[in-house]
């Protein structure tokens, strides 16, 4: 848009401190940006962004209910809002925070406290970049759109054009590698990724792609190396820490694996799905007590996930903690009383606890629900002989 039109943009200012919101609004209005709305946290901001035609977001990092990063993730995942410029405000310049914000798609960040001109200069620089993107950025964007449409061959052409303009661009190299990988040209993709991280040793996306490709090829040591580098650069990414922890556990490096999973948990305390995946990784590694704790957290966060009670029961049974296992299966049956598999698993736990009569009754219920349940019938026959 022309510079004159940017003055008509609707700005959304998000900060939990009223005086900061008012200050930013005054700064913007001083420089002619008169259309401004505000919100005290990410949840309220999401409501306003969903209802209004927001053209620019200025958002604090630390807020209650939903912080700046969580709000930005929602914005970037929304088809209507994903291209809205997003300026993050933070009270600290910690490297891990900056790395995480960049990964999630922030257009820029500014450190508190700041002056009016500093803020508006940053806003106008972001808008100018949006108005007049560099040719290499145009090729990269068009290539990304083609990749999203499944047209990897055409996307590769756009990425190659970007590389012609900027042969040492890590972004262009990784994008090209992703297209090559989609076309099944893995060796060429590896070369592109490796060149990217050679040129920019702290380019997280390059290490991510190398880690993922090496892992898919069964090259666990190389995969772990790059995944750990990426996690060290941007340690607040919970999903990456989970992947690192899972791989290290698979390699038998229990101490480092648990450390990575702990980091993942600390950075995603309210994510039930991540807690569940942690439980599965720990269960597979035979760390049943740790798995039980992870599954417990998952069901606390989302009690409707009935299948997690089942996994929690397995973790307890492996530790011979039969009363706890029985309790979890019974909790699951309160939600899904007609699930014959839950009845069967409960019967197994009851039998292992020496509660043979209760196990027979539970198996009878499983067979009532599914008369052809062969495993249940066989266990009932064995218990009849006990």
Rosetta blueprint (number, residue, H / E / L):
1 X L
2 X L
3 X H
4 X H
5 X H
6 X H
7 X L
8 X L
9 X L
10 X L
11 X E
12 X E
13 X E
14 X E
15 X L
16 X L
17 X L
18 X H
19 X H
20 X H
21 X H
22 X H
23 X H
24 X H
25 X H
26 X H
27 X H
28 X H
29 X H
30 X H
31 X L
32 X L
33 X L
34 X L
35 X L
36 X E
37 X E
38 X E
39 X E
40 X L
41 X L
42 X H
43 X H
44 X H
45 X H
46 X H
47 X H
48 X H
49 X H
50 X H
51 X H
52 X L
53 X L
54 X L
55 X L
56 X E
57 X E
58 X E
59 X E
60 X E
61 X L
62 X L
63 X L
64 X L
65 X L
66 X L
67 X L
68 X H
69 X H
70 X H
71 X H
72 X H
73 X H
74 X H
75 X H
76 X H
77 X H
78 X L
79 X L
80 X L
81 X L
82 X L
83 X L
84 X L
85 X E
86 X E
87 X E
88 X E
89 X E
90 X E
91 X L
92 X L
93 X L
94 X L
95 X H
96 X H
97 X H
98 X H
99 X H
100 X H
101 X H
102 X H
103 X H
104 X L
105 X L
106 X L
107 X L
108 X E
109 X E
110 X E
111 X E
112 X L
113 X L
114 X L
115 X L
116 X H
117 X H
118 X H
119 X H
120 X H
121 X H
122 X H
123 X H
124 X H
125 X H
126 X H
127 X H
128 X H
129 X H
130 X H
131 X H
132 X L
133 X L
134 X L
135 X H
136 X H
137 X H
138 X H
139 X H
140 X H
141 X H
142 X H
143 X H
144 X H
145 X H
146 X H
147 X H
148 X H
149 X L
150 X L
151 X L
152 X H
153 X H
154 X H
155 X H
156 X H
157 X H
158 X H
159 X H
160 X H
161 X H
162 X H
163 X H
164 X H
165 X H
166 X L
167 X L
168 X L
169 X L
170 X H
171 X H
172 X H
173 X H
174 X H
175 X H
176 X H
177 X H
178 X H
179 X H
180 X H
181 X H
182 X H
183 X L
184 X L
185 X L
186 X H
187 X H
188 X H
189 X H
190 X H
191 X H
192 X H
193 X H
194 X H
195 X H
196 X H
197 X H
198 X H
199 X H
200 X L
201 X L
202 X L
203 X L
204 X H
205 X H
206 X H
207 X H
208 X H
209 X H
210 X H
211 X H
212 X H
213 X H
214 X H
215 X H
216 X H
217 X L
218 X L
219 X L
220 X H
221 X H
222 X H
223 X H
224 X H
225 X H
226 X H
227 X H
228 X H
229 X H
230 X H
231 X H
232 X H
233 X H
234 X L
235 X L
236 X L
237 X L
238 X H
239 X H
240 X H
241 X H
242 X H
243 X H
244 X H
245 X H
246 X H
247 X H
248 X H
249 X H
250 X H
251 X L
252 X L
253 X L
254 X H
255 X H
256 X H
257 X H
258 X H
259 X H
260 X H
261 X H
262 X H
263 X H
264 X H
265 X H
266 X H
267 X H
268 X L
269 X L
270 X L
271 X L
272 X H
273 X H
274 X H
275 X H
276 X H
277 X H
278 X H
279 X H
280 X H
281 X H
282 X H
283 X H
284 X H
285 X L
286 X L
287 X L
288 X H
289 X H
290 X H
291 X H
292 X H
293 X H
294 X H
295 X H
296 X H
297 X H
298 X H
299 X H
300 X H
301 X H
302 X L
303 X L
304 X L
305 X L
306 X H
307 X H
308 X H
309 X H
310 X H
311 X H
312 X H
313 X H
314 X H
315 X H
316 X H
317 X H
318 X H
319 X L
320 X L
321 X L
322 X H
323 X H
324 X H
325 X H
326 X H
327 X H
328 X H
329 X H
330 X H
331 X H
332 X H
333 X H
334 X H
335 X H
336 X L
337 X L
338 X L
339 X L
340 X H
341 X H
342 X H
343 X H
344 X H
345 X H
346 X H
347 X H
348 X H
349 X H
350 X H
351 X H
352 X H
353 X L
354 X L
355 X L
356 X H
357 X H
358 X H
359 X H
360 X H
361 X H
362 X H
363 X H
364 X H
365 X H
366 X H
367 X H
368 X H
369 X H
370 X L
371 X L
372 X L
373 X L
374 X H
375 X H
376 X H
377 X H
378 X H
379 X H
380 X H
381 X H
382 X H
383 X H
384 X H
385 X H
386 X L
